[in-house]
Amino acid sequence: MPSRTLLAALAATALLCSGPLSAAPVFAAPAAAGWDTDRAAAAYALNPAAVTASGSENAGTGPGLAFDGQAATRWSSDFADDAWIRVDLGSVLRVDRVTLDWEAAYGKRYVLEVSKNGTDWTPFFTETAGTGGSVTAHTHPQEVTGRYVRLRGLERATPYGYSLWSLKVYGGEPAPASATRANLALHHPAYANYYQDAGHSPAFLTDGGRPADLKGDASRWSSDWNTDRWVSVDLGAPSVVDTVDLYWESAYAVDYLLQVSDDNRTWRTVYEPSAAEVAARRADVKSPSDAAGVHDSVRLPAPVTGRYVRMLGKERRSFYNPAPATAQFGYSLYEFEVWGTGGSASAAYPALPADPPGGYRTTFFDDFTGAALDRSKWRVVRTGTEMGPVNGESQAYVDSPDTVATRDGSLVLKAAYCKGCTRAGGGTYDFTSGRVDTHTHLDFTYGKVSARMRLPVGDGFWPAFWLLGSNVDDPSVSWPASGETDIMENIGYPDWTSSALHGPGYSADGNIGARQTYPNGGTAGQWHTYAVEWTPTALRFFVDDRLVQETTRNKLESTRGQWVYDHDQYLILNLALGGAYPAGWNKVTSPYWGLPQSSVDKVASGAVRAEIDWVRVEQKG
């Protein structure tokens, strides 16, 4: 049976599957340098005749041309928004990803769907703002199995049809129950507590592909940079396991546990490397460019029974970076093979959560009409106590009525300047400012979160209204695995604000974000309402009830990385000064990073403040 990744390397074909689709010509599979072909079948088939479409622009752009492996040929639909193209994979496969290589006439809105019978279709990827180019939609952690895959257009981006140079489907047949010894994990569901990005998800652990020299970026799971990371595979039914093969990339585990479980919750350790093996692996320190992976073929002392098998990392490998300094990255595995008897091809990813029914009700509200901040609702954050310095910002957050106060029915966060006057967290600061949050007072999952605010205008002033994962201070999680939801950020420009999401594979400058410009000459210095609606399936951002960003879980996990917005977050309001985000736009380096002298003068005059009229949280249930 050809492996999914092997086929991807052998040809830029559209149809990549586990065997011939029909009586189409069978082509010998050439050996690809650096790839393990010993475990692959000797041949595979390409079958453009298995492709149908709603129509074509002309005879020279038929649907089979998107599946012929030729870069210069293409399918082009008739000029209709609802055009479609469909491929018959020949048998029911687990689909791991689909790549669309668009010609200039691309889809603005479209859906990828799967079907077992060619009649009943289930969507697994929806695009609402396509920009063409090459798009890869990964399916993890969805259950996507079927014989047929279809691209269905919803709206064209041009007056022409939909035009694809190629449509590639990657996947394979899940290992069935076996009475004889077999790799029971092949094309089975795989899981991890965290992973680097969509292109390095756990799905790659069981796809059957790996480079022979255990080098390079092909077909691998990679964790984020933390120690206690795990990956597991569902064999589908209780199984008798005698061997586990781990094909590591160079970022291998120095020490780890192999565990089995009957219920995916309670784990039994069945193997750990010896102290001598751990010491030898710990001593193997090389530069990243010189390092290679290892193959751990673990024959268990005695066969064990379980449905789930897990690798739990305990210590990461060190690399010269450069010598004599060392650094550690995550864990990275090309393949996770589980050998034994039993299993079942019916193993499936669980259904993803849906949005709950019902209406919203207010569960938190503050209009700041009291004489002082209500500390039963808010925590005042201090630099050096609740947090350290971040982002190269110039201020220290302090708990003072000069920086955090309620006045005239508003919360006021005010910045102040005094050269060298503030000691905090072992540092000396020229600026102070205010930051409050609801951590330990209000930590919540899902809801509508909104605030009415008036912001200071001037280069480098950085007020923000945002949510942060409540587990951010857990060293086994940390940022960005905790998740961060930026409802509103402004860096001193009067005409726009931004919203953003930060998580594994999409953090810092690589965040998923959008800018909004106020209509009709509006400015940040006026009162506006900023909001997010956070549900199990999407995050939608609003300014004055106008939608400015929508990010669905489906698109985020298909194209960027892990959805980490299924647990508690808490509210934050703060006024920062200078730092990475403002400096990236205004390019100011002096007298402070991101903060020019004109803005320093404004702070010194006492005129820089962010005002919050009210904050509301609404939830269902």
Secondary structure, 3 states (H helix, E strand, C coil): CCCHHHHHHHCCCCECCCCCCCCCCEEECCCCCCECCCCCCCEEECCHHHEEECCCCCHHHCHHHHHCCCCCCCEECCCCCCCEEEEEEEEEEEEEEEEEEECCCCEEEEEEEEECCCCCCEEEEEECCCCCCEEEEECCCCCCEEEEEEEEEEEECCCCCCEEEEEEEEEECCCCCEEEEEECCCCCCEEECCCCCHHHCHHHHHCCCCECCCCCCCCCEECCCCCCCEEEEEEEEEEEEEEEEEEECCCCEEEEEEEEECCCCCCEEEECCCHHHHHHHHHCCECCCCCCCCEEEEEEEEEEEEEEEEEEEEEECEEECCCCCEEECCCEEEEEEEEEEECCCCCCCCCCCCCCCCCEEEEEEECCCCCCCCCCCCEECCECCCECCCCCCCEEECCCCCCEEEECCEEEEECEEEEEEEEECCEEEEEEECEEECCCCCEECCEEEEEEEECCCCCCEEEEEEEEECCCCCCCCCCCCCCEEEEEECCCCCCEEEEEEEECCECHHHCEEEEEECHHHCCCCCCEEEEEEECCCEEEEEECCEEEEEEEHHHHHHHCCCCCCCCCEEEEEEEEECCHHHHHHHCCCCCECCECHHHHHHHHCCCCEEEEEEEEEEEEC
